[in-house]
Amino acid sequence: MSATAGLSNVEMETRGSSQQSEGTQTPASTRSEEVQKPDNGFHPGPRFYLAFAAIMLLALMVALDGTSISVALPIISRKLKGSAIEAFWTGTAFLLASAVIQPLIASLSHIFGRRPMMFVSLAFFLAGALVAALCKNFTVMIIGRVIQGIGGGGLMALTEILITDLVPLRLRGDWMGLLSVMWSLGSVTGPVIGGAFAEKATWRWIFYINLPFIGLGAPMVWFFLKMNFKESALLDKLRRVDWVGIFLFIASSTSFLVPVTWGGVMYAWDSWHTLVPLLVGIAGIAAFVVWEGYFATETLIRLSIFRETTAKVAYFTTTLHGLILWCILYYLPLYYEAVQGYSPIISGVAIFPGTFTVAPLAAVTGILITKTGQYRYFIIIGWVITTVGGGLLTLLDVHTSIPAWIFETLIVGIGIGILFPALTFAVQASNTEQDMAFAVSMFAFFRTFGQAIGVAIGGVVFQNQMRAKLHKYPAFASQASELAKDATSLVQIIKSMNGHEDLKQEQHDLKQAFSDSVQTVWIMLTCLAGVCLLLSWWIKSFPLDRELETEQGFRHKGSETQVAQDTEKAEMSDANATMTTIA
């Protein structure tokens, strides 16, 4: 039973007095007044704004860290004398660890509290950043990225869960829009910052830059983010943890994700190195679902979050949204470096037309959803624009001029930006308030899962096409398989031919093959966006005007006494209910 769900005075900052109870359909005539005045009694104070600023700051930090290393990997690989495979795992390890840990952090935050798990995540993120910054070889670098990924995944999940604890559903658009701005701003500026550090200073600053973020964000969380939470004995908390579920989920999801990411890169897709762990992972996931559905007392993942068709479609399309975004962030800078001949910094700047539209569109969409109470149409519009934008990306080639590639990359960012908050609303509106934290954490998991497999799947498409293209050129036919294996290494080979007149034709052939291969990746992304557009017609509109019910709402100054009184009443109510049952 929620100890804070019935508070009327304490949660003035987190729910309105005129909201309807969960699941009640709000008539259009009643909603029209709320559309004009959608504050619903939600009046956050200064400490609330400071707490939310801390959440935004940490979201920006994680987004920056996740993308800043991509452009710098060729330089890092050269400095640490690493192989292409080691460079590949440096980026992939972070995403895999982030994806796997998110449902676990959400479940533990339900038992131990959001704030404690926030600090645990910050500790992992800081430790991993220091290990990566101080490393002398790629093995230590990868270990650091795994540790950092655990912390980053926890922060990804918690920042979104906290929005559902703090703000009523109808009003979340404004706040989710701001959070989406941080995620998208970090994602699009990360490559520029990473490239600048690697080229002009040292790549180690990619990890050191996290220190001031944590130095400012952690104290802000400590002093300003006060939450209502019903404490219990540590032993009781440990008993509630779904230990079997944790083991099954981590083991099976890791066994599934690792071969998906290395398939076609380290080992062939039909190799036993890929197939065996993949099949074991699938079997483990099936065992996990059975355990959660029939045996677990307090589940790690509530299967009820998949009950609605809207939620299922939103989870699936969110995965593809993450895949599309990450493929663009990875392959577009490589196209600019290899084909257009730009430096890492200029390549990071060149992706701005397609990425800097993401943040403002995310913010505007969140505001419009709050004003209108509608999210379905924004999802459809978002996928229409993303599909068109993906089609425009296929026009990029060796001869594309600067004005042309600016226009051709601009549209896709608009669609991706619209989808950031819109898809989140589809998941939240189709789930109950009691399941909200679990639903949001799975939303974050599927988005990160899409990002983790995005580069790998794009890599398979790129490699197959590159191999086929290189076989057409006699100078490269014998090396086709080796050259096609890693896109980042191929970029360096192409750039190393600069200034050599005797290699001018070979360089042009490599650029042409590279451009054609990346074009195939864009075609794949366009098709996936089209699939998402079709599936979006199965997303339903659920009412957003409903009461906020949470066990860990925002606690403002002077509410402690009321919280204690209501907690005592809740405990007495539980005791009376138990006595009645016994009688």
C-alpha positions as CSV (number, residue, x, y, z in Angstrom):
1,M,0.0,0.0,0.0
2,S,1.3,3.5,-0.9
3,A,2.1,5.5,2.2
4,T,2.0,8.7,0.4
5,A,-0.7,8.2,-2.2
6,G,-3.4,9.8,-0.1
7,L,-1.5,12.9,0.9
8,S,-3.4,16.1,0.0
9,N,-1.2,18.8,1.6
10,V,2.2,17.2,1.3
11,E,2.3,16.6,-2.4
12,M,1.1,20.1,-3.5
13,E,4.1,20.1,-5.7
14,T,3.4,16.8,-7.3
15,R,-0.3,16.5,-8.0
16,G,-3.4,18.5,-8.6
17,S,-6.6,18.7,-6.6
18,S,-8.9,18.4,-9.6
19,Q,-7.4,15.3,-11.2
20,Q,-9.4,12.2,-11.8
21,S,-8.6,8.8,-10.4
22,E,-6.6,6.4,-12.5
23,G,-8.2,4.7,-15.5
24,T,-11.2,7.1,-15.6
25,Q,-12.0,8.4,-19.1
26,T,-12.1,12.2,-19.1
27,P,-14.9,13.6,-21.3
28,A,-13.8,16.0,-24.0
29,S,-16.0,18.8,-22.6
30,T,-14.4,18.5,-19.3
31,R,-10.9,18.4,-20.7
32,S,-11.3,21.5,-22.7
33,E,-11.0,23.7,-19.7
34,E,-7.9,21.8,-18.5
35,V,-6.2,22.2,-21.9
36,Q,-6.5,26.0,-21.4
37,K,-5.3,25.8,-17.9
38,P,-3.2,22.6,-17.5
39,D,-1.4,23.3,-14.2
40,N,-3.7,21.1,-12.2
41,G,-2.6,22.6,-8.9
42,F,1.1,21.7,-9.6
43,H,3.1,24.6,-8.2
44,P,6.8,23.6,-7.8
45,G,9.0,25.7,-5.5
46,P,12.6,26.8,-5.7
47,R,14.0,23.5,-4.2
48,F,12.0,21.5,-6.8
49,Y,13.6,23.5,-9.6
50,L,17.0,22.9,-8.2
51,A,16.4,19.2,-7.8
52,F,15.2,19.0,-11.4
53,A,18.3,21.0,-12.5
54,A,20.4,18.3,-10.8
55,I,18.5,15.6,-12.8
56,M,19.0,17.5,-16.0
57,L,22.7,18.0,-15.3
58,L,23.3,14.3,-14.7
59,A,21.3,13.3,-17.8
60,L,23.5,15.6,-19.9
61,M,26.6,14.1,-18.4
62,V,25.6,10.5,-19.3
63,A,24.5,11.5,-22.8
64,L,27.8,13.3,-23.4
65,D,29.8,10.4,-22.2
66,G,27.9,7.9,-24.3
67,T,28.6,9.6,-27.6
68,S,31.8,11.6,-27.1
69,I,34.1,8.6,-27.5
70,S,32.8,7.5,-31.0
71,V,34.7,10.1,-33.0
72,A,37.8,9.8,-30.8
73,L,38.1,6.0,-31.1
74,P,40.6,6.0,-34.1
75,I,42.9,8.3,-32.1
76,I,42.5,6.4,-28.9
77,S,43.2,3.1,-30.8
78,R,46.4,4.6,-32.2
79,K,47.6,6.0,-28.9
80,L,47.0,2.8,-26.9
81,K,48.1,0.6,-29.8
82,G,44.9,-1.3,-29.8
83,S,43.2,-3.4,-32.4
84,A,40.0,-2.6,-34.2
85,I,38.2,-5.2,-32.1
86,E,39.4,-3.6,-28.8
87,A,38.2,-0.2,-30.1
88,F,34.8,-1.7,-31.0
89,W,34.4,-3.1,-27.5
90,T,35.3,0.2,-25.9
91,G,32.1,1.7,-27.2
92,T,30.0,-1.4,-27.0
93,A,30.8,-2.4,-23.4
94,F,29.3,0.8,-22.1
95,L,26.0,0.3,-23.9
96,L,25.7,-3.4,-23.0
97,A,26.3,-2.7,-19.3
98,S,23.9,0.3,-19.4
99,A,21.1,-1.8,-21.0
100,V,21.4,-4.8,-18.7
101,I,21.5,-2.8,-15.4
102,Q,18.5,-0.5,-16.0
103,P,15.6,-2.9,-14.9
104,L,17.7,-4.0,-12.0
105,I,18.3,-0.4,-10.8
106,A,14.6,0.3,-11.1
107,S,13.6,-2.6,-9.0
108,L,16.2,-1.9,-6.3
109,S,15.1,1.8,-6.2
110,H,11.6,0.6,-5.5
111,I,13.0,-1.3,-2.5
112,F,15.9,0.8,-1.2
113,G,14.7,4.2,-2.5
114,R,15.5,6.4,-5.5
115,R,18.1,8.6,-3.7
116,P,20.3,5.8,-2.4
117,M,20.4,4.1,-5.9
118,M,21.1,7.5,-7.5
119,F,24.3,7.8,-5.3
120,V,25.2,4.1,-6.0
121,S,25.0,4.8,-9.7
122,L,27.0,8.0,-9.4
123,A,29.7,6.0,-7.5
124,F,29.9,3.4,-10.3
125,F,30.0,6.1,-13.0
126,L,32.8,8.1,-11.3
127,A,34.9,5.0,-10.6
128,G,34.5,3.8,-14.2
129,A,35.4,7.2,-15.6
130,L,38.6,7.3,-13.5
131,V,39.6,3.8,-14.5
132,A,39.2,4.7,-18.2
133,A,40.9,8.0,-17.9
134,L,44.0,6.5,-16.2
135,C,44.3,3.3,-18.3
136,K,47.4,2.3,-20.1
137,N,45.9,-0.3,-22.4
138,F,42.6,-1.3,-23.9
139,T,41.9,-4.1,-21.4
140,V,41.7,-1.7,-18.5
141,M,39.8,0.8,-20.7
142,I,37.1,-1.8,-21.4
143,I,36.8,-2.7,-17.7
144,G,36.4,1.0,-16.9
145,R,33.7,1.4,-19.6
146,V,31.8,-1.6,-18.2
147,I,31.9,0.0,-14.7
148,Q,30.9,3.3,-16.1
149,G,28.1,1.7,-18.1
150,I,26.6,0.2,-14.9
151,G,26.5,3.7,-13.4
152,G,25.4,5.3,-16.6
153,G,22.5,2.8,-17.0
154,G,21.4,3.4,-13.4
155,L,21.4,7.2,-14.0
156,M,19.5,6.8,-17.3
157,A,16.7,4.8,-15.7
158,L,16.5,6.9,-12.5
159,T,16.4,10.3,-14.2
160,E,13.3,9.2,-16.2
161,I,11.7,7.4,-13.2
162,L,12.1,10.5,-11.0
163,I,10.0,12.5,-13.5
164,T,7.1,10.1,-12.9
165,D,7.5,10.5,-9.2
166,L,7.6,14.2,-9.2
167,V,5.1,15.4,-11.9
168,P,1.5,14.4,-12.8
169,L,1.2,12.6,-16.1
170,R,-0.7,15.4,-17.9
171,L,2.1,17.9,-17.0
172,R,5.1,15.7,-17.7
173,G,5.4,16.9,-21.3
174,D,7.1,20.1,-20.3
175,W,9.5,18.4,-17.9
176,M,10.1,15.4,-20.1
177,G,10.8,17.8,-23.0
178,L,13.5,19.5,-20.9
179,L,15.0,16.1,-20.0
180,S,14.9,15.1,-23.7
181,V,16.7,18.3,-24.5
182,M,19.5,17.2,-22.2
183,W,19.7,13.7,-23.7
184,S,19.6,15.0,-27.3
185,L,22.0,17.9,-26.6
186,G,24.5,15.5,-25.0
187,S,24.1,13.1,-27.8
188,V,24.7,15.6,-30.6
189,T,27.5,17.6,-28.9
190,G,29.3,14.6,-27.6
191,P,31.1,13.7,-30.9
192,V,32.3,17.3,-31.2
193,I,33.6,17.5,-27.7
194,G,35.2,14.1,-27.9
195,G,36.8,14.9,-31.2
196,A,38.1,18.2,-29.9
197,F,39.7,16.6,-26.8
198,A,41.3,13.8,-28.8
199,E,42.6,16.1,-31.5
200,K,43.6,19.3,-29.6
201,A,44.3,18.1,-26.1
202,T,44.1,14.5,-24.9
203,W,41.5,11.8,-25.2
204,R,41.6,11.3,-21.4
205,W,39.7,14.5,-21.0
206,I,36.7,12.7,-22.4
207,F,36.5,10.9,-19.0
208,Y,37.9,13.7,-16.8
209,I,35.1,16.0,-18.0
210,N,32.7,13.9,-15.9
211,L,34.3,15.0,-12.6
212,P,32.9,18.6,-12.5
213,F,29.4,17.3,-13.5
214,I,29.5,14.9,-10.6
215,G,31.1,17.4,-8.3
216,L,28.1,19.8,-8.9
217,G,25.3,17.3,-9.5
218,A,25.9,15.0,-6.5
219,P,25.6,17.8,-3.8
220,M,22.5,19.1,-5.6
221,V,20.8,15.7,-5.4
222,W,21.8,15.4,-1.7
223,F,20.5,18.8,-0.6
224,F,17.5,19.4,-2.9
225,L,16.1,16.0,-4.0
226,K,14.1,15.0,-0.9
227,M,11.8,12.1,-1.4
228,N,8.9,10.5,0.5
229,F,10.0,7.0,1.2
230,K,8.7,4.5,3.7
231,E,11.8,3.1,5.4
232,S,12.1,-0.5,6.7
233,A,14.8,-2.7,8.2
234,L,17.7,-3.6,5.9
235,L,17.0,-7.3,6.3
236,D,13.4,-6.8,5.2
237,K,14.6,-5.0,2.1
238,L,17.1,-7.7,1.2
239,R,14.4,-10.3,1.5
240,R,12.3,-8.4,-1.0
241,V,15.0,-8.5,-3.7
242,D,14.3,-10.9,-6.5
243,W,17.7,-12.5,-6.4
244,V,16.8,-15.4,-8.8
245,G,15.3,-12.9,-11.2
246,I,18.4,-10.7,-11.1
247,F,20.7,-13.7,-11.9
248,L,18.5,-14.9,-14.7
249,F,18.0,-11.5,-16.3
250,I,21.7,-10.4,-16.2
251,A,23.0,-13.8,-17.4
252,S,20.4,-14.3,-20.1
253,S,20.4,-10.7,-21.4
254,T,24.2,-10.6,-21.5
255,S,24.4,-13.9,-23.2
256,F,21.9,-12.6,-25.8
257,L,23.4,-9.1,-26.3
258,V,27.1,-10.0,-26.6
259,P,26.8,-12.3,-29.6
260,V,24.3,-9.9,-31.2
261,T,27.0,-7.2,-31.0
262,W,30.0,-9.2,-32.1
263,G,28.2,-11.2,-34.8
264,G,29.8,-10.3,-38.1
265,V,32.5,-8.3,-36.3
266,M,34.5,-10.8,-34.3
267,Y,32.9,-14.0,-35.4
268,A,30.6,-14.9,-38.3
269,W,26.9,-15.1,-37.6
270,D,26.9,-18.8,-38.4
271,S,29.8,-19.5,-36.1
272,W,29.3,-21.4,-32.8
273,H,30.8,-18.5,-31.0
274,T,27.8,-16.5,-32.0
275,L,25.0,-19.1,-32.1
276,V,25.7,-20.9,-28.8
277,P,25.5,-17.9,-26.5
278,L,22.7,-16.5,-28.5
279,L,20.6,-19.6,-28.1
280,V,21.5,-19.9,-24.4
281,G,20.5,-16.2,-24.0
282,I,17.1,-16.9,-25.6
283,A,16.5,-19.9,-23.4
284,G,17.5,-17.9,-20.3
285,I,15.1,-15.1,-21.2
286,A,12.3,-17.7,-21.5
287,A,13.2,-19.1,-18.1
288,F,13.3,-15.5,-16.7
289,V,9.7,-14.8,-18.0
290,V,8.5,-18.1,-16.4
291,W,10.1,-17.2,-13.1
292,E,8.7,-13.7,-13.0
293,G,5.2,-14.8,-14.1
294,Y,4.7,-17.8,-11.8
295,F,7.3,-17.9,-8.9
296,A,8.7,-14.5,-8.0
297,T,7.0,-12.8,-5.0
298,E,8.3,-9.3,-5.8
299,T,9.3,-9.3,-9.4
300,L,12.3,-7.7,-11.0
301,I,10.1,-6.8,-14.0
302,R,6.3,-6.6,-13.8
303,L,4.9,-8.4,-16.8
304,S,1.8,-6.3,-16.6
305,I,3.6,-3.5,-18.3
306,F,3.4,-5.4,-21.5
307,R,-0.4,-6.0,-21.3
308,E,-1.5,-3.1,-23.5
309,T,-0.9,-3.3,-27.3
310,T,0.1,0.4,-27.1
311,A,2.9,-0.4,-24.7
312,K,4.2,-3.3,-26.8
313,V,4.3,-1.2,-29.9
314,A,5.9,1.7,-28.1
315,Y,8.6,-0.6,-26.6
316,F,9.4,-2.1,-30.0
317,T,9.5,1.2,-31.9
318,T,11.6,2.8,-29.1
319,T,14.2,0.0,-29.7
320,L,14.2,1.0,-33.4
321,H,14.3,4.7,-32.5
322,G,17.5,4.1,-30.5
323,L,18.9,1.9,-33.3
324,I,18.3,4.6,-35.9
325,L,19.7,7.4,-33.8
326,W,22.9,5.5,-32.9
327,C,23.5,4.4,-36.5
328,I,23.3,8.0,-37.6
329,L,25.5,9.3,-34.8
330,Y,28.1,6.6,-35.6
331,Y,28.1,6.4,-39.4
332,L,27.4,10.0,-40.4
333,P,30.7,11.3,-38.9
334,L,32.5,8.4,-40.5
335,Y,31.0,9.4,-43.9
336,Y,32.2,13.0,-43.4
337,E,35.7,11.8,-42.4
338,A,36.2,9.1,-45.1
339,V,34.2,10.5,-48.0
340,Q,34.3,14.3,-47.5
341,G,37.8,14.3,-45.9
342,Y,36.9,16.3,-42.8
343,S,38.8,16.1,-39.5
344,P,37.2,14.6,-36.4
345,I,36.2,18.0,-35.1
346,I,34.7,19.2,-38.4
347,S,32.9,15.9,-38.8
348,G,31.3,16.4,-35.4
349,V,30.3,19.9,-36.4
350,A,29.0,18.6,-39.8
351,I,26.4,16.4,-38.1
352,F,24.8,19.5,-36.5
353,P,22.1,20.0,-39.1
354,G,20.8,16.5,-38.5
355,T,21.3,16.5,-34.7
356,F,20.8,20.0,-33.4
357,T,17.2,19.9,-34.5
358,V,16.6,17.0,-32.1
359,A,16.7,19.1,-28.9
360,P,14.4,21.9,-29.7
361,L,11.9,19.6,-31.4
362,A,11.9,17.4,-28.3
363,A,11.1,20.4,-26.1
364,V,8.4,21.8,-28.3
365,T,6.7,18.4,-28.7
366,G,6.7,17.9,-24.9
367,I,5.0,21.3,-24.4
368,L,2.5,20.6,-27.2
369,I,1.6,17.2,-25.6
370,T,1.0,18.9,-22.3
371,K,-1.2,21.6,-24.0
372,T,-3.3,19.2,-26.1
373,G,-3.3,16.0,-24.1
374,Q,-2.5,14.1,-27.3
375,Y,0.6,12.1,-28.1
376,R,-0.5,9.6,-30.8
377,Y,-0.5,12.1,-33.6
378,F,3.0,13.3,-32.7
379,I,4.2,9.7,-32.9
380,I,2.8,9.2,-36.4
381,I,4.1,12.6,-37.5
382,G,7.5,11.8,-36.0
383,W,7.8,8.6,-37.9
384,V,6.6,10.1,-41.2
385,I,9.3,12.8,-41.0
386,T,12.0,10.2,-39.9
387,T,11.1,8.0,-42.8
388,V,11.4,10.9,-45.2
389,G,14.6,12.1,-43.6
390,G,16.1,8.6,-43.9
391,G,15.3,8.6,-47.6
392,L,17.1,11.9,-48.0
393,L,20.2,10.5,-46.3
394,T,20.4,8.0,-49.1
395,L,21.2,10.9,-51.5
396,L,24.6,11.4,-49.8
397,D,27.5,10.4,-52.0
398,V,31.0,11.3,-53.0
399,H,30.0,14.4,-54.9
400,T,27.4,15.8,-52.4
401,S,28.0,19.6,-51.9
402,I,27.9,21.3,-48.5
403,P,24.4,23.0,-49.0
404,A,23.1,19.6,-50.2
405,W,24.3,17.6,-47.3
406,I,23.0,20.2,-44.8
407,F,19.5,19.9,-46.3
408,E,19.7,16.1,-46.7
409,T,20.6,15.6,-43.0
410,L,18.3,18.2,-41.5
411,I,14.9,16.5,-41.8
412,V,15.7,13.2,-40.0
413,G,16.7,15.1,-36.8
414,I,13.3,16.8,-36.7
415,G,11.5,13.4,-36.8
416,I,13.8,11.9,-34.2
417,G,13.3,14.9,-31.9
418,I,9.5,14.6,-32.0
419,L,9.7,11.0,-31.1
420,F,11.8,11.4,-28.0
421,P,9.0,12.6,-25.7
422,A,6.1,11.3,-27.7
423,L,7.1,7.6,-27.4
424,T,7.7,8.1,-23.6
425,F,4.1,9.3,-23.2
426,A,2.7,6.2,-25.1
427,V,4.4,3.9,-22.5
428,Q,3.4,6.0,-19.5
429,A,-0.2,6.6,-20.5
430,S,-0.8,3.0,-21.3
431,N,0.4,1.8,-17.8
432,T,-0.9,2.2,-14.3
433,E,0.7,4.6,-11.8
434,Q,1.7,1.6,-9.7
435,D,3.6,0.1,-12.6
436,M,5.0,3.4,-13.8
437,A,8.6,3.1,-12.5
438,F,8.9,-0.4,-14.0
439,A,7.4,0.7,-17.3
440,V,9.8,3.7,-17.6
441,S,12.8,1.6,-16.8
442,M,11.9,-0.9,-19.5
443,F,11.4,2.0,-21.9
444,A,15.0,3.1,-21.1
445,F,16.2,-0.5,-21.4
446,F,14.7,-0.9,-24.9
447,R,16.1,2.4,-26.1
448,T,19.6,1.5,-24.8
449,F,19.2,-2.0,-26.3
450,G,18.5,-0.4,-29.7
451,Q,21.5,1.8,-29.3
452,A,23.7,-1.2,-28.4
453,I,22.6,-3.3,-31.4
454,G,22.4,-0.4,-33.7
455,V,26.0,0.0,-34.5
456,A,26.4,-3.8,-34.7
457,I,23.5,-4.3,-37.1
458,G,24.6,-1.3,-39.2
459,G,28.1,-2.8,-39.2
460,V,26.8,-6.1,-40.7
461,V,25.1,-4.2,-43.5
462,F,28.1,-2.0,-44.0
463,Q,30.6,-4.9,-44.1
464,N,28.6,-7.0,-46.5
465,Q,28.1,-4.1,-48.9
466,M,31.7,-2.9,-48.6
467,R,33.1,-6.4,-49.2
468,A,30.9,-6.7,-52.4
469,K,32.0,-3.2,-53.6
470,L,35.7,-3.8,-53.0
471,H,35.6,-7.0,-55.0
472,K,34.8,-4.9,-58.1
473,Y,38.2,-3.1,-57.8
474,P,41.2,-5.2,-58.7
475,A,43.5,-3.3,-56.4
476,F,41.4,-4.2,-53.4
477,A,39.8,-7.5,-54.3
478,S,42.3,-9.7,-52.4
479,Q,41.9,-7.5,-49.3
480,A,38.2,-7.0,-49.5
481,S,37.2,-9.0,-46.4
482,E,39.9,-7.5,-44.2
483,L,39.3,-3.9,-45.3
484,A,35.5,-4.3,-44.8
485,K,35.8,-5.6,-41.3
486,D,36.1,-2.3,-39.5
487,A,34.7,1.1,-40.7
488,T,36.9,3.2,-38.4
489,S,40.1,1.6,-39.5
490,L,39.1,2.1,-43.2
491,V,38.6,5.8,-42.5
492,Q,42.3,6.0,-41.4
493,I,43.4,4.1,-44.5
494,I,41.6,6.5,-46.8
495,K,42.9,9.6,-45.0
496,S,46.5,8.2,-45.1
497,M,46.4,8.4,-48.9
498,N,46.0,12.2,-48.8
499,G,48.8,13.9,-50.7
500,H,49.9,10.8,-52.7
501,E,49.2,11.5,-56.3
502,D,50.0,7.9,-57.3
503,L,47.2,6.7,-54.9
504,K,44.6,9.2,-56.0
505,Q,42.5,6.7,-58.0
506,E,42.7,4.1,-55.3
507,Q,41.6,6.7,-52.7
508,H,38.7,7.7,-55.0
509,D,37.6,4.0,-55.4
510,L,37.7,3.5,-51.6
511,K,35.7,6.6,-51.0
512,Q,33.1,5.5,-53.6
513,A,32.8,2.0,-52.0
514,F,32.6,3.6,-48.5
515,S,29.8,6.0,-49.7
516,D,27.9,3.2,-51.4
517,S,28.1,1.0,-48.3
518,V,26.9,3.7,-45.9
519,Q,24.1,4.4,-48.3
520,T,22.9,0.9,-47.8
521,V,22.9,1.6,-44.0
522,W,20.6,4.6,-44.7
523,I,18.3,2.4,-46.8
524,M,18.0,0.0,-43.9
525,L,17.2,2.8,-41.5
526,T,14.6,4.2,-43.8
527,C,12.9,0.8,-44.1
528,L,12.9,0.4,-40.3
529,A,11.4,3.8,-39.8
530,G,8.7,2.9,-42.3
531,V,7.9,-0.3,-40.3
532,C,7.6,1.9,-37.2
533,L,5.2,4.2,-39.0
534,L,2.9,1.3,-39.9
535,L,3.0,-0.1,-36.4
536,S,2.2,3.4,-34.9
537,W,-1.4,3.1,-36.2
538,W,-1.9,0.4,-33.4
539,I,-1.0,3.0,-30.7
540,K,-4.1,4.2,-28.9
541,S,-4.7,7.5,-27.1
542,F,-5.1,7.2,-23.4
543,P,-6.3,10.0,-21.2
544,L,-3.5,11.9,-19.5
545,D,-5.6,13.6,-16.8
546,R,-5.2,11.3,-13.9
547,E,-4.0,11.5,-10.3
548,L,-0.4,11.0,-9.4
549,E,0.1,8.0,-7.2
550,T,3.6,7.3,-6.0
551,E,5.3,6.0,-2.9
552,Q,8.3,8.2,-3.5
553,G,7.0,11.7,-4.3
554,F,8.8,14.9,-3.8
555,R,8.9,16.1,-0.2
556,H,9.1,19.8,0.3
557,K,10.0,21.6,3.5
558,G,7.7,21.2,6.5
559,S,6.0,18.0,5.2
560,E,7.9,15.6,7.4
561,T,5.3,15.6,10.2
562,Q,2.4,15.1,7.8
563,V,4.3,12.2,6.1
564,A,4.9,10.5,9.5
565,Q,1.2,10.9,10.4
566,D,0.0,9.5,7.1
567,T,2.6,6.7,7.3
568,E,1.3,5.8,10.8
569,K,-2.3,5.8,9.5
570,A,-1.3,3.6,6.6
571,E,0.3,1.1,8.9
572,M,-2.7,1.1,11.2
573,S,-4.9,0.5,8.2
574,D,-2.7,-2.4,7.1
575,A,-2.9,-3.8,10.6
576,N,-6.7,-3.5,10.7
577,A,-7.0,-5.2,7.3
578,T,-4.9,-8.0,8.5
579,M,-7.0,-8.5,11.7
580,T,-10.2,-8.4,9.6
581,T,-8.7,-11.1,7.3
582,I,-7.8,-13.3,10.3
583,A,-11.2,-12.8,11.8
